[in-house]
Amino acid sequence: MNESKRLLGVIDARLAGRQWMMDDEYTIADISMLGWVRNLIGFYGAAELVGFDGFANVSAWLDRGLARPAVKRGLEIPQRP
């Protein structure tokens, strides 16, 4: 939990004044982190545990990332027959 909070703090500070990890360009840095952050608060349900609401830059970045058409397509898992 403490390490997750620390990492979210690092990401939040990096995103201050930026759209993406590397400023205005969406890069592999964003792609590599989106899954971890999404699963931390979604799959693991740890948003409250890590105080996710206190990381406004990360929250806005996650929303932007999940809104990307390619990310949406990648998250669509077809139902098994």
Sine and cosine of phi, psi and omega as CSV:
sin_phi,cos_phi,sin_psi,cos_psi,sin_omega,cos_omega
0.00,0.00,-0.74,0.67,-0.02,-1.00
-0.90,0.45,-0.64,0.77,0.01,-1.00
-0.92,0.39,-0.63,0.78,0.04,-1.00
-0.89,0.46,-0.68,0.73,0.05,-1.00
-0.88,0.48,-0.70,0.72,0.00,-1.00
-0.88,0.48,-0.72,0.69,-0.01,-1.00
-0.91,0.42,-0.64,0.77,0.07,-1.00
-0.88,0.47,-0.60,0.80,0.06,-1.00
-0.90,0.43,-0.65,0.76,0.05,-1.00
-0.89,0.45,-0.72,0.69,0.01,-1.00
-0.90,0.45,-0.70,0.71,-0.02,-1.00
-0.86,0.51,-0.69,0.72,0.02,-1.00
-0.91,0.42,-0.66,0.76,0.01,-1.00
-0.89,0.46,-0.60,0.80,-0.06,-1.00
-0.99,0.15,-0.12,0.99,0.00,-1.00
-0.85,0.52,0.88,-0.48,0.01,-1.00
0.98,0.21,0.17,0.99,-0.01,-1.00
-0.81,-0.59,0.44,-0.90,0.13,-0.99
-0.99,0.15,-0.65,0.76,-0.11,-0.99
-0.74,-0.68,0.16,-0.99,-0.05,-1.00
-0.83,0.56,-0.62,0.79,-0.04,-1.00
-0.96,-0.28,0.65,0.76,0.05,-1.00
1.00,0.08,-0.91,-0.41,-0.09,-1.00
-0.99,-0.11,0.01,1.00,-0.03,-1.00
-0.94,-0.33,0.75,-0.66,0.10,-1.00
-0.97,0.23,0.85,-0.52,-0.10,-0.99
-0.75,-0.67,-0.02,-1.00,0.05,-1.00
-0.85,0.52,-0.44,0.90,0.05,-1.00
-0.88,0.48,-0.67,0.74,0.04,-1.00
-0.94,0.35,-0.70,0.71,-0.03,-1.00
-0.85,0.53,-0.68,0.73,-0.07,-1.00
-0.93,0.37,-0.47,0.88,-0.05,-1.00
-1.00,-0.07,-0.42,0.91,-0.05,-1.00
-0.84,0.55,-0.71,0.71,-0.03,-1.00
-0.89,0.46,-0.67,0.74,-0.01,-1.00
-0.89,0.45,-0.75,0.67,-0.03,-1.00
-0.92,0.40,-0.68,0.73,0.01,-1.00
-0.86,0.51,-0.72,0.69,-0.02,-1.00
-0.95,0.32,-0.55,0.84,0.03,-1.00
-0.85,0.53,-0.71,0.70,-0.06,-1.00
-1.00,-0.05,-0.41,0.91,-0.01,-1.00
-1.00,-0.06,-0.96,0.28,-0.07,-1.00
-0.85,0.52,-0.74,0.67,-0.03,-1.00
-1.00,0.08,-0.24,0.97,0.03,-1.00
0.87,0.49,0.60,0.80,-0.11,-0.99
-0.99,-0.17,0.25,0.97,-0.05,-1.00
-0.83,0.56,-0.75,0.66,-0.02,-1.00
-0.93,0.37,-0.65,0.76,-0.03,-1.00
-0.87,0.50,-0.63,0.78,-0.02,-1.00
-0.99,-0.13,0.04,1.00,0.01,-1.00
0.91,0.40,0.69,0.72,-0.09,-1.00
-0.83,0.55,-0.55,0.83,0.00,-1.00
-0.87,0.49,-0.32,0.95,0.02,-1.00
-0.99,0.11,-0.01,1.00,-0.01,-1.00
-0.91,-0.41,0.95,0.32,-0.11,-0.99
-0.87,0.50,-0.63,0.78,-0.01,-1.00
-0.91,0.40,-0.63,0.78,0.01,-1.00
-0.93,0.38,-0.67,0.74,0.00,-1.00
-0.87,0.49,-0.73,0.68,0.01,-1.00
-0.91,0.42,-0.64,0.77,0.04,-1.00
-0.89,0.46,-0.69,0.72,0.02,-1.00
-0.88,0.47,-0.69,0.72,0.04,-1.00
-0.86,0.50,-0.70,0.71,0.03,-1.00
-0.89,0.46,-0.68,0.73,-0.02,-1.00
-0.91,0.42,-0.71,0.71,-0.02,-1.00
-0.94,0.34,-0.32,0.95,0.03,-1.00
-0.99,0.13,-0.19,0.98,-0.01,-1.00
-0.92,0.38,0.73,-0.69,-0.05,-1.00
-0.82,0.58,-0.67,0.75,-0.02,-1.00
-0.92,0.39,-0.58,0.81,0.04,-1.00
-0.92,0.38,-0.68,0.73,0.05,-1.00
-0.84,0.54,-0.73,0.68,0.01,-1.00
-0.88,0.47,-0.65,0.76,-0.01,-1.00
-0.91,0.41,-0.44,0.90,-0.01,-1.00
-1.00,0.04,-0.16,0.99,0.03,-1.00
-0.98,0.18,0.94,-0.35,0.01,-1.00
-0.97,-0.25,0.89,-0.45,-0.03,-1.00
-0.90,0.44,0.55,-0.83,0.07,-1.00
-0.93,0.36,0.61,-0.79,0.08,-1.00
-0.96,0.29,0.58,-0.81,0.00,-1.00
-0.91,0.41,0.00,0.00,0.00,0.00
